[in-house]
Amino acid sequence: MYNGIQKIENIIDYIETHITEEIDYDMLSSKMLLSLYEFRRIFSFVVACPISEYIRKRRLSLAATEIMTKDNVNLQHISEKYGYSNQSAFTRAFKEHHGVAPSACLNENPTINLFTRPNFSVSISGREDVPFRLIKTDEFCINGFSGISPITDSCCCEDVWNAFYESGADKALNTDKIYVSYLNQGENVSCNIGEKSDKGQEIPSSRWACFTLNTVDDDIVNEIYCKIIYEWLPSANLKRNKNIPTVEVYPFDMSEEGFEWEIRIPID
């Protein structure tokens, strides 16, 4: 995990250095050799905050301190500097976070909510027995339903899953397993949900490290992704193949509590 923490620290340093600029999440995920989907999950687990929320709150915190410590502050300039297209949007976001309007920070001494950057410490944990299996698959496709999950989603692709069921796409499947893949698409993630087929979104031939879960709690799943990438795969001398998307496999019937599903990580 230590190597992963170092990489997250580097990402935090980059964000802090470029906090007033447009930040490319896809580029950040590439720095960590992760897919955008995995990066979002791991960042959220390690920092305990989704990356979009982290950046938004850091900008609002720095904006507040700048308003209160500098002379002759122009609020329009501050709002543009910290990524807001107009001052009214900045004022709404500022008041929601700090409980006061930006103008109150000019001539008063209000209490503000400083959202700090994280500090990391490394602790040594005991060994684990982690059951997993290795499989090899030929090229196959996932055919069914696809949608786009914006980077601001805190639960990745939740809206796509909802649309999958609301559209009735699940009823068109003839399978006992649902396959899902997550592909980077600019600042979004393309989520593909369907059945294993010979048409649709192509998944190249690969070996896979497969881990079984019986929870869909987002915080726990984020933690599992982090452990897979930075603890369990290195312990097995395995390396993730960054050129192939992660695949998740679910039972078609997910109505029972504690159902089992699988994360499949492509390995070199």
The 8 nearest C-alpha neighbors of each residue, nearest first, counted from 0:
[[1, 229, 3, 230, 2, 4, 226, 225],
 [2, 0, 4, 3, 5, 121, 229, 6],
 [3, 1, 5, 4, 0, 6, 229, 7],
 [2, 4, 6, 0, 1, 5, 229, 7],
 [5, 3, 7, 1, 6, 2, 8, 0],
 [6, 4, 8, 2, 3, 7, 1, 9],
 [5, 7, 9, 3, 8, 4, 10, 2],
 [6, 8, 10, 4, 9, 5, 11, 3],
 [9, 7, 11, 5, 6, 10, 4, 12],
 [10, 8, 12, 6, 7, 11, 13, 5],
 [9, 11, 7, 13, 8, 12, 14, 6],
 [10, 12, 8, 14, 13, 9, 15, 7],
 [13, 11, 9, 15, 10, 14, 16, 8],
 [12, 14, 10, 16, 11, 15, 17, 9],
 [13, 15, 11, 17, 18, 16, 12, 10],
 [14, 16, 18, 12, 13, 17, 11, 57],
 [15, 17, 13, 14, 18, 12, 19, 11],
 [18, 16, 14, 20, 15, 19, 13, 22],
 [17, 19, 15, 14, 20, 16, 58, 54],
 [20, 18, 81, 17, 80, 82, 21, 58],
 [21, 19, 17, 18, 22, 82, 81, 80],
 [20, 22, 23, 19, 82, 17, 18, 81],
 [23, 21, 20, 24, 17, 14, 18, 27],
 [22, 24, 26, 25, 27, 21, 186, 185],
 [25, 23, 27, 26, 22, 28, 186, 35],
 [24, 26, 28, 27, 23, 35, 186, 29],
 [25, 27, 29, 24, 23, 28, 30, 22],
 [28, 26, 24, 30, 29, 25, 23, 31],
 [27, 29, 25, 31, 33, 30, 35, 38],
 [28, 30, 32, 26, 31, 27, 33, 25],
 [31, 29, 27, 28, 32, 26, 33, 10],
 [30, 32, 28, 29, 33, 6, 27, 38],
 [33, 31, 29, 30, 28, 241, 34, 239],
 [34, 32, 28, 31, 38, 29, 37, 35],
 [33, 35, 37, 36, 28, 38, 183, 241],
 [34, 36, 38, 28, 37, 183, 25, 39],
 [35, 37, 34, 39, 38, 181, 40, 188],
 [38, 36, 40, 34, 39, 35, 33, 41],
 [37, 39, 35, 41, 28, 40, 36, 33],
 [40, 38, 42, 36, 37, 41, 43, 35],
 [39, 41, 221, 37, 43, 38, 42, 44],
 [40, 42, 44, 225, 38, 43, 39, 221],
 [43, 41, 45, 39, 44, 40, 46, 38],
 [42, 44, 49, 48, 47, 40, 41, 46],
 [43, 45, 47, 41, 221, 42, 222, 46],
 [46, 44, 42, 47, 43, 41, 4, 222],
 [45, 47, 48, 43, 44, 42, 117, 49],
 [48, 46, 44, 43, 45, 49, 42, 218],
 [47, 49, 43, 46, 53, 50, 52, 44],
 [50, 48, 43, 52, 51, 153, 53, 42],
 [49, 51, 53, 52, 54, 48, 43, 42],
 [52, 50, 54, 53, 49, 151, 55, 150],
 [53, 51, 55, 49, 50, 54, 56, 48],
 [52, 54, 50, 56, 51, 55, 48, 57],
 [53, 55, 57, 51, 52, 56, 58, 50],
 [56, 54, 52, 58, 53, 57, 51, 59],
 [57, 55, 59, 53, 58, 54, 52, 60],
 [56, 58, 60, 54, 59, 55, 114, 53],
 [59, 57, 61, 55, 56, 60, 81, 62],
 [58, 60, 62, 56, 57, 61, 93, 63],
 [61, 59, 57, 113, 63, 58, 62, 114],
 [60, 62, 58, 64, 63, 59, 65, 57],
 [61, 63, 59, 65, 60, 64, 58, 66],
 [64, 62, 66, 60, 61, 65, 59, 67],
 [63, 65, 67, 61, 66, 62, 68, 60],
 [64, 66, 62, 68, 63, 67, 69, 61],
 [67, 65, 63, 64, 68, 69, 72, 62],
 [68, 66, 64, 65, 104, 69, 105, 63],
 [69, 67, 65, 66, 64, 70, 63, 105],
 [68, 70, 65, 66, 67, 72, 71, 64],
 [71, 69, 72, 68, 66, 67, 105, 65],
 [72, 70, 73, 69, 66, 105, 74, 68],
 [71, 73, 70, 66, 74, 69, 77, 105],
 [72, 74, 76, 75, 77, 71, 66, 78],
 [75, 73, 77, 76, 78, 72, 86, 101],
 [76, 74, 78, 77, 73, 86, 79, 85],
 [75, 77, 79, 73, 74, 78, 80, 72],
 [78, 76, 74, 80, 75, 79, 81, 73],
 [77, 79, 75, 83, 81, 80, 76, 89],
 [80, 78, 83, 76, 82, 81, 77, 84],
 [79, 81, 77, 78, 82, 19, 76, 83],
 [82, 80, 19, 79, 78, 58, 83, 77],
 [81, 83, 79, 80, 78, 84, 19, 20],
 [84, 82, 79, 78, 85, 89, 81, 88],
 [83, 85, 79, 82, 86, 88, 78, 89],
 [86, 84, 83, 87, 88, 89, 78, 79],
 [85, 87, 89, 88, 75, 78, 90, 83],
 [86, 88, 90, 89, 85, 91, 92, 84],
 [89, 87, 91, 90, 86, 85, 92, 83],
 [90, 88, 86, 92, 87, 91, 78, 83],
 [89, 91, 87, 93, 88, 92, 94, 100],
 [92, 90, 88, 94, 93, 89, 95, 87],
 [91, 93, 95, 89, 94, 90, 96, 88],
 [94, 92, 90, 96, 95, 91, 97, 89],
 [93, 95, 98, 99, 100, 97, 91, 96],
 [94, 96, 92, 93, 98, 97, 91, 99],
 [97, 95, 93, 94, 98, 92, 112, 59],
 [96, 98, 111, 94, 112, 99, 93, 95],
 [97, 99, 94, 95, 96, 100, 111, 93],
 [100, 98, 94, 97, 103, 101, 93, 109],
 [99, 101, 94, 102, 103, 90, 93, 98],
 [102, 100, 103, 104, 90, 93, 99, 63],
 [101, 103, 104, 100, 105, 106, 74, 99],
 [104, 102, 101, 105, 100, 107, 106, 99],
 [105, 103, 102, 107, 101, 67, 106, 108],
 [104, 106, 102, 103, 107, 67, 66, 101],
 [107, 105, 104, 103, 108, 102, 67, 109],
 [106, 108, 104, 103, 109, 105, 67, 102],
 [109, 107, 104, 110, 106, 103, 67, 105],
 [110, 108, 107, 111, 104, 103, 99, 97],
 [109, 111, 108, 112, 97, 99, 98, 104],
 [112, 110, 97, 113, 109, 98, 63, 99],
 [113, 111, 97, 114, 60, 96, 110, 98],
 [112, 114, 60, 115, 111, 57, 61, 97],
 [113, 115, 57, 60, 56, 112, 116, 53],
 [116, 114, 113, 117, 57, 60, 56, 118],
 [115, 117, 118, 114, 57, 11, 15, 53],
 [118, 116, 115, 119, 46, 11, 8, 114],
 [119, 117, 116, 120, 8, 115, 46, 11],
 [118, 120, 117, 121, 4, 8, 5, 46],
 [121, 119, 122, 118, 4, 1, 117, 123],
 [120, 122, 119, 1, 123, 4, 0, 124],
 [123, 121, 124, 120, 1, 0, 119, 125],
 [122, 124, 121, 125, 126, 1, 0, 120],
 [125, 123, 122, 126, 127, 121, 0, 230],
 [124, 126, 127, 123, 122, 128, 230, 129],
 [125, 127, 124, 128, 129, 123, 230, 234],
 [128, 126, 129, 125, 124, 231, 130, 230],
 [127, 129, 130, 126, 131, 231, 125, 234],
 [128, 130, 127, 131, 231, 210, 126, 227],
 [131, 129, 128, 132, 210, 211, 209, 127],
 [132, 130, 210, 209, 129, 208, 133, 211],
 [131, 133, 209, 208, 134, 210, 130, 207],
 [132, 134, 208, 207, 209, 206, 131, 135],
 [135, 133, 207, 206, 132, 136, 208, 209],
 [134, 136, 206, 205, 207, 137, 133, 204],
 [137, 135, 204, 205, 206, 138, 134, 139],
 [136, 138, 204, 139, 205, 135, 203, 202],
 [137, 139, 204, 203, 202, 136, 140, 201],
 [138, 140, 202, 197, 201, 137, 196, 203],
 [141, 139, 201, 196, 200, 199, 198, 197],
 [142, 140, 195, 200, 199, 194, 193, 196],
 [143, 141, 199, 193, 194, 196, 198, 140],
 [142, 144, 193, 192, 194, 141, 168, 145],
 [143, 145, 192, 191, 193, 163, 168, 142],
 [146, 144, 191, 190, 192, 189, 143, 147],
 [145, 147, 159, 190, 189, 148, 191, 144],
 [146, 148, 189, 188, 190, 149, 187, 159],
 [147, 149, 156, 188, 187, 189, 150, 155],
 [150, 148, 187, 151, 152, 147, 188, 186],
 [149, 151, 187, 152, 186, 148, 188, 51],
 [150, 152, 149, 51, 153, 52, 49, 50],
 [153, 151, 154, 150, 155, 149, 148, 156],
 [152, 154, 49, 155, 151, 150, 43, 51],
 [155, 153, 152, 157, 156, 217, 40, 158],
 [154, 156, 152, 157, 153, 148, 36, 150],
 [157, 155, 148, 159, 158, 160, 154, 190],
 [156, 158, 160, 159, 155, 154, 161, 148],
 [159, 157, 161, 156, 160, 162, 148, 155],
 [160, 158, 162, 156, 161, 157, 146, 163],
 [159, 161, 163, 157, 162, 158, 156, 164],
 [162, 160, 158, 163, 159, 164, 165, 157],
 [163, 161, 165, 159, 160, 164, 166, 158],
 [164, 162, 160, 161, 168, 166, 165, 159],
 [163, 165, 167, 162, 166, 161, 169, 168],
 [164, 166, 162, 167, 163, 161, 168, 160],
 [167, 165, 168, 164, 163, 162, 169, 161],
 [166, 168, 164, 169, 165, 170, 163, 171],
 [169, 167, 171, 170, 166, 163, 164, 144],
 [170, 168, 167, 171, 172, 164, 163, 193],
 [169, 171, 168, 172, 167, 173, 164, 166],
 [172, 170, 168, 169, 173, 167, 143, 193],
 [173, 171, 170, 169, 174, 194, 193, 168],
 [174, 172, 171, 175, 194, 170, 169, 176],
 [175, 173, 176, 172, 194, 251, 177, 195],
 [174, 176, 251, 250, 177, 173, 252, 194],
 [177, 175, 250, 251, 174, 249, 178, 248],
 [176, 178, 249, 194, 193, 251, 248, 250],
 [179, 177, 248, 193, 194, 192, 247, 176],
 [178, 180, 192, 247, 191, 246, 248, 193],
 [181, 179, 246, 191, 245, 190, 244, 247],
 [180, 182, 190, 189, 244, 188, 245, 36],
 [183, 181, 189, 188, 244, 184, 180, 190],
 [184, 182, 188, 35, 185, 189, 187, 34],
 [185, 183, 187, 188, 186, 189, 182, 25],
 [184, 186, 187, 183, 25, 188, 24, 23],
 [187, 185, 150, 184, 25, 24, 149, 188],
 [188, 186, 149, 184, 150, 185, 148, 183],
 [187, 189, 183, 148, 184, 182, 147, 190],
 [190, 188, 147, 182, 181, 146, 184, 148],
 [189, 191, 181, 146, 145, 180, 147, 188],
 [192, 190, 145, 180, 179, 144, 189, 181],
 [193, 191, 179, 144, 143, 178, 145, 190],
 [194, 192, 143, 142, 178, 177, 141, 144],
 [193, 195, 177, 142, 141, 178, 196, 143],
 [194, 196, 141, 140, 142, 178, 139, 193],
 [195, 197, 140, 198, 141, 142, 194, 139],
 [196, 198, 140, 139, 199, 195, 141, 142],
 [199, 197, 140, 196, 142, 200, 141, 201],
 [198, 200, 142, 140, 141, 201, 197, 196],
 [199, 201, 140, 141, 142, 202, 198, 191],
 [202, 200, 140, 139, 199, 203, 141, 138],
 [201, 203, 139, 140, 138, 200, 204, 243],
 [204, 202, 138, 205, 201, 139, 243, 137],
 [203, 205, 138, 137, 136, 202, 206, 139],
 [206, 204, 136, 135, 203, 265, 207, 137],
 [205, 207, 135, 134, 266, 265, 136, 133],
 [208, 206, 265, 134, 264, 133, 266, 263],
 [207, 209, 133, 264, 263, 132, 265, 210],
 [208, 210, 263, 132, 131, 262, 207, 133],
 [211, 209, 131, 262, 261, 263, 212, 208],
 [210, 212, 261, 260, 262, 259, 209, 213],
 [213, 211, 260, 259, 214, 261, 210, 262],
 [212, 214, 259, 257, 258, 260, 211, 215],
 [215, 213, 216, 212, 257, 258, 259, 220],
 [214, 216, 217, 220, 213, 219, 212, 257],
 [217, 215, 219, 214, 218, 220, 221, 213],
 [216, 218, 220, 219, 215, 221, 154, 40],
 [219, 217, 221, 220, 216, 222, 44, 43],
 [220, 218, 222, 221, 216, 217, 223, 215],
 [219, 221, 223, 217, 222, 218, 216, 224],
 [222, 220, 40, 218, 224, 219, 44, 223],
 [221, 223, 219, 225, 220, 224, 44, 226],
 [224, 222, 220, 226, 225, 221, 227, 219],
 [225, 223, 227, 221, 222, 226, 220, 228],
 [224, 226, 222, 41, 223, 228, 227, 229],
 [227, 225, 230, 223, 229, 224, 228, 231],
 [228, 226, 231, 224, 225, 230, 232, 229],
 [227, 229, 225, 226, 232, 230, 224, 231],
 [228, 230, 0, 226, 3, 227, 225, 231],
 [231, 229, 226, 0, 233, 227, 232, 228],
 [230, 232, 227, 234, 233, 226, 229, 235],
 [231, 233, 237, 235, 234, 227, 228, 230],
 [234, 232, 236, 235, 231, 237, 230, 229],
 [235, 233, 231, 232, 236, 230, 237, 229],
 [234, 236, 232, 233, 237, 231, 238, 230],
 [237, 235, 233, 234, 232, 238, 231, 230],
 [238, 236, 232, 235, 233, 266, 239, 267],
 [239, 237, 266, 267, 232, 240, 236, 233],
 [238, 240, 266, 265, 241, 267, 264, 237],
 [241, 239, 266, 267, 265, 242, 243, 238],
 [240, 242, 243, 239, 33, 32, 34, 244],
 [243, 241, 240, 244, 265, 34, 239, 203],
 [244, 242, 241, 240, 265, 245, 203, 202],
 [245, 243, 181, 182, 180, 246, 242, 34],
 [244, 246, 264, 180, 263, 181, 265, 243],
 [247, 245, 180, 263, 179, 262, 244, 248],
 [246, 248, 262, 179, 261, 263, 178, 180],
 [249, 247, 178, 261, 177, 260, 179, 176],
 [250, 248, 260, 177, 176, 251, 178, 261],
 [251, 249, 176, 252, 175, 177, 253, 260],
 [250, 252, 176, 175, 177, 253, 249, 174],
 [253, 251, 250, 254, 255, 175, 249, 176],
 [254, 252, 255, 250, 251, 258, 249, 256],
 [253, 255, 252, 256, 258, 251, 257, 250],
 [256, 254, 253, 258, 257, 252, 259, 250],
 [255, 257, 258, 254, 253, 214, 213, 259],
 [256, 258, 213, 214, 255, 259, 215, 212],
 [259, 257, 213, 256, 255, 253, 260, 214],
 [260, 258, 213, 212, 257, 211, 261, 249],
 [261, 259, 249, 212, 211, 248, 213, 250],
 [260, 262, 211, 248, 210, 247, 212, 263],
 [263, 261, 247, 210, 209, 246, 264, 211],
 [262, 264, 209, 246, 208, 207, 247, 245],
 [263, 265, 208, 245, 207, 266, 262, 209],
 [266, 264, 207, 240, 239, 206, 205, 243],
 [265, 267, 239, 240, 238, 207, 206, 264],
 [266, 240, 238, 239, 265, 206, 237, 205]]
